[in-house]
Amino acid sequence: MDEKKEFNVDQAMNELEEINKKLSQPDIELKESLELYKKGVTLANECREHLMGVEKELEIINSEEKS
């Protein structure tokens, strides 16, 4: 049974901050910067998807309260 690990947006945001710090270093190698960039894009997309899901949940909750 393969369970997907629950996404932690706070942890992802911390990782994005660390990636940004590393990418800002003047002596970073091109290969490493490309890998960090790819990881950052993936994390940013996952954060956006997660937050969109939370937004939809809030909209459903708000619409139920108005009923």
LINZIHU-V707078 format. One record per residue. N is the residue number from 1. RES is the residue in three letters. PSI is psi in radians with two decimals (* if undefined). Layout:
BEGIN
n=N res=RES psi=PSI
n=N res=RES psi=PSI
END
This chain:
BEGIN
n=1 res=MET psi=2.13
n=2 res=ASP psi=1.79
n=3 res=GLU psi=2.37
n=4 res=LYS psi=2.30
n=5 res=LYS psi=2.38
n=6 res=GLU psi=2.38
n=7 res=PHE psi=2.30
n=8 res=ASN psi=1.81
n=9 res=VAL psi=-0.61
n=10 res=ASP psi=-0.74
n=11 res=GLN psi=-0.73
n=12 res=ALA psi=-0.71
n=13 res=MET psi=-0.66
n=14 res=ASN psi=-0.72
n=15 res=GLU psi=-0.72
n=16 res=LEU psi=-0.67
n=17 res=GLU psi=-0.74
n=18 res=GLU psi=-0.73
n=19 res=ILE psi=-0.77
n=20 res=ASN psi=-0.74
n=21 res=LYS psi=-0.79
n=22 res=LYS psi=-0.70
n=23 res=LEU psi=-0.38
n=24 res=SER psi=-0.18
n=25 res=GLN psi=2.33
n=26 res=PRO psi=-0.38
n=27 res=ASP psi=0.28
n=28 res=ILE psi=2.43
n=29 res=GLU psi=2.67
n=30 res=LEU psi=-0.80
n=31 res=LYS psi=-0.78
n=32 res=GLU psi=-0.71
n=33 res=SER psi=-0.64
n=34 res=LEU psi=-0.73
n=35 res=GLU psi=-0.77
n=36 res=LEU psi=-0.70
n=37 res=TYR psi=-0.80
n=38 res=LYS psi=-0.77
n=39 res=LYS psi=-0.70
n=40 res=GLY psi=-0.73
n=41 res=VAL psi=-0.75
n=42 res=THR psi=-0.83
n=43 res=LEU psi=-0.73
n=44 res=ALA psi=-0.73
n=45 res=ASN psi=-0.73
n=46 res=GLU psi=-0.70
n=47 res=CYS psi=-0.80
n=48 res=ARG psi=-0.79
n=49 res=GLU psi=-0.76
n=50 res=HIS psi=-0.81
n=51 res=LEU psi=-0.57
n=52 res=MET psi=-0.67
n=53 res=GLY psi=-0.74
n=54 res=VAL psi=-0.73
n=55 res=GLU psi=-0.74
n=56 res=LYS psi=-0.72
n=57 res=GLU psi=-0.75
n=58 res=LEU psi=-0.68
n=59 res=GLU psi=-0.71
n=60 res=ILE psi=-0.79
n=61 res=ILE psi=-0.79
n=62 res=ASN psi=-0.70
n=63 res=SER psi=-0.58
n=64 res=GLU psi=-0.62
n=65 res=GLU psi=-0.55
n=66 res=LYS psi=-0.35
n=67 res=SER psi=*
END
